[in-house]
Amino acid sequence: MSASAEQPARERPGEARVPDFFIVGHHKSGTTALYEMLRRHPQIYMPTLKEPRFLASDLRALVPPSPASALPQTLEEYLSLFEQARPEQRAGEASPSYLRSKTAAMAIAQIQPAARIIAVLREPASFVRSLHLQLLQEHVETEKDLGKAVANEEIERQGQRVLRYSDHVHYVEQLRRYHALFPPEQVLILIYDDFRADNEATVRRVLRFLDVEDRSPIDVLEANPTVRVRSMRLDAAVRKLYMGRNPISRAAKASVRKLLPRRARGDASQAIRRRLLYSSPGQSDERVMLELRRRYRPEVVALSDYLGRDFLTLWGYDPVA
């Protein structure tokens, strides 16, 4: 490890605290669980806002944030997220869009050359399936059929391209952007399968990478599970009621405030939405999954060569012609 990366960034007079590490992605690959487990460590500070997304300037405007998300819009607002970090703590953030972004790596290098980068990669077909379900839940995607959604490839809103599914799985291209700016010892690449197989061992590996104590008990958590939206129309209606500012929405939220204490409101709302609106994703369509594996096999071959690990066997791509 280079000397400049050995100690957490200290606040200097007149300067704001800059994060020491970044969980850069991907979505639906355990990044939320990793964030939740790391932020419980006494030597680590991570803001309550999980995904600031501020340094992905090329992606930040593609999907408008919800009124409640309060994403930072200026550098001052972004750095204020870390002002409560103690000098001896490692400060970090988790924005899964940073791996897909073409500008985030350079922005991170400019703001913190000693940054430590954590990327999590997942088998492409299962990743795209989970991403599709997540985008349906967020009402970014409207096509419920996975095969048709991936065939359409692009999602547009108001004439502007929001995303392409294939943009997410150019793993080698994405990693090269970081390896071009940071030395190998400052970049940790995790594989989702390893994380799922042994959460605790993976988290301890991350703690060692961050040079913090790694022997304390770790509470294993599961966060942001993949779900299927039962009804897009019903989910949209509930979201409008919950997030709206019209008289009906205000009256509904006022009733909840009277019935439940502050800390229970969010949990209760999430529980109701999960029970009424979402269900288990169920079995995947193997025909569609096979087609996805065929489509993304070249990426798996390239990643195997790049990282020197046999992902064709690990992810079941060997028999895919």
Secondary structure, 3 states (H helix, E strand, C coil): CCHHHCCCCCCCCCCCCCCCEEEEECCCCCHHHHHHHHCCCCCEECCCCCCCCCCCCCCCCCCCCCCCCCCCCCHHHHHHCCCCCCCCCEEEEECCHHHHCCCHHHHHHHHCCCCEEEEEECCHHHHHHHHHHHHHHCCCCCCCCHHHHHHHCEEEECCEEEEEHHHHHCHHHHHHHHHCCCCHHHEEEEEHHHHHHCHHHHHHHHHHHCCCCCCCCCCCCCCCCCCEECCHHHHHHHHHHHHCCCHHHHHHHHHHHHHCCHHHHHHHHHHHHHHHHEECCCCCCHHHHHHHHHHHHHHHHHHHHHHCCCHHHHCCCCCCC
